[in-house]
Amino acid sequence: MLDCIKQRRSIRAFLKKEVAEEKLKEVLLSAMYAPTSWGTKAWEFVIVRDRARKEALSKATAHARFVKDAPLVIAICYDPSVGRRFKEDSSICAEHIHLEAVNQGLASCFVQVADAGDPPGSAEPYVKKLLNIPDGLRVQCMMPLGYAKRELKGHKESEFEPAKIHYETF
Ligand SMILES: Cc1cc2nc3c(=O)[nH]c(=O)nc-3n(C[C@H](O)[C@H](O)[C@H](O)COP(=O)(O)O)c2cc1C
């Protein structure tokens, strides 16, 4: 497990190689294994492969431009009438996607949607309209998914910072 965690990086350049359905299914399965507040599993996923739609998604924020070049994008949505911890549940789910992507030989990146955009907050309604996401639902982020263009440079043991760890009291 630590190997995948160490290898995981935010990848923003992808090969022009499709992601097989079986791999996508494993990634989505990992998302659905994520812990959720009260076990509500309030997330919903929109898978986008259409080029024009990905192009439009990449305009959601200044930090989403590379999204258009991924073979597919997973938009992580959330129904607040079902669950009560939108940000936490969606973000943990996104991390499962990130890690299972690595396990499948793929790569991804957490691309912020909620509260993002220019002006701030504009990205979410923009993405919702584009993907026909029902009114009451929220969108936390997009996860582009594909094969990394360059070899993944993983994290290093030297990132361990003992000074950040406090025992018993701060
Ligand atoms: C909450 C959150 C929001 C992020 N938003 C974006 C984003 O909008 N665009 C982007 O390119 N990267 C985004 N990232 C990725 C971070 O920039 C990245 O995780 C960080 O630079 C560390 O690099 P690493 O993931 O390769 O370890 C986000 C990450 C998190 C956790």
The ligand as an SDF file (V2000), in Angstrom:
LIG
                    3D

 31 33  0  0  0  0  0  0  0  0999 V2000
   -7.8160   20.0160   -2.3550 C   0  0  0  0  0  0  0  0  0  0  0  0
   -6.8620   19.9780   -3.5220 C   0  0  0  0  0  0  0  0  0  0  0  0
   -7.0970   20.7930   -4.6170 C   0  0  0  0  0  0  0  0  0  0  0  0
   -6.2410   20.7360   -5.7170 C   0  0  0  0  0  0  0  0  0  0  0  0
   -6.5670   21.4610   -6.8320 N   0  0  0  0  0  0  0  0  0  0  0  0
   -5.7990   21.3490   -7.9190 C   0  0  0  0  0  0  0  0  0  0  0  0
   -6.1860   22.0030   -9.1410 C   0  0  0  0  0  0  0  0  0  0  0  0
   -7.2330   22.6410   -9.2190 O   0  0  0  0  0  0  0  0  0  0  0  0
   -5.3720   21.8710  -10.2180 N   0  0  0  0  0  0  0  0  0  0  0  0
   -4.2010   21.1420  -10.1580 C   0  0  0  0  0  0  0  0  0  0  0  0
   -3.5060   21.0820  -11.1720 O   0  0  0  0  0  0  0  0  0  0  0  0
   -3.8150   20.4990   -9.0250 N   0  0  0  0  0  0  0  0  0  0  0  0
   -4.5910   20.5760   -7.9180 C   0  0  0  0  0  0  0  0  0  0  0  0
   -4.2510   19.8700   -6.7940 N   0  0  0  0  0  0  0  0  0  0  0  0
   -3.0200   19.0470   -6.7690 C   0  0  0  0  0  0  0  0  0  0  0  0
   -1.9160   19.6790   -5.9210 C   0  0  0  0  0  0  0  0  0  0  0  0
   -1.3880   20.7890   -6.5900 O   0  0  0  0  0  0  0  0  0  0  0  0
   -0.8460   18.6210   -5.5950 C   0  0  0  0  0  0  0  0  0  0  0  0
   -1.4250   17.5940   -4.8690 O   0  0  0  0  0  0  0  0  0  0  0  0
    0.3380   19.1800   -4.8230 C   0  0  0  0  0  0  0  0  0  0  0  0
    1.0390   20.1300   -5.5990 O   0  0  0  0  0  0  0  0  0  0  0  0
    1.3140   18.0920   -4.3690 C   0  0  0  0  0  0  0  0  0  0  0  0
    1.8160   17.3540   -5.4550 O   0  0  0  0  0  0  0  0  0  0  0  0
    1.6150   15.7600   -5.5560 P   0  0  0  0  0  0  0  0  0  0  0  0
    0.1340   15.5010   -5.5750 O   0  0  0  0  0  0  0  0  0  0  0  0
    2.2820   15.3760   -6.8310 O   0  0  0  0  0  0  0  0  0  0  0  0
    2.2430   15.1190   -4.3550 O   0  0  0  0  0  0  0  0  0  0  0  0
   -5.0930   19.9050   -5.6940 C   0  0  0  0  0  0  0  0  0  0  0  0
   -4.8690   19.0910   -4.5880 C   0  0  0  0  0  0  0  0  0  0  0  0
   -5.7440   19.1100   -3.5260 C   0  0  0  0  0  0  0  0  0  0  0  0
   -5.4990   18.1880   -2.3640 C   0  0  0  0  0  0  0  0  0  0  0  0
  1  2  1  0
  2  3  1  0
  2 30  2  0
  3  4  2  0
  4  5  1  0
  4 28  1  0
  5  6  2  0
  6  7  1  0
  6 13  1  0
  7  8  2  0
  7  9  1  0
  9 10  1  0
 10 11  2  0
 10 12  1  0
 12 13  2  0
 13 14  1  0
 14 15  1  0
 14 28  1  0
 15 16  1  0
 16 17  1  0
 16 18  1  0
 18 19  1  0
 18 20  1  0
 20 21  1  0
 20 22  1  0
 22 23  1  0
 23 24  1  0
 24 25  2  0
 24 26  1  0
 24 27  1  0
 28 29  2  0
 29 30  1  0
 30 31  1  0
M  END
$$$$
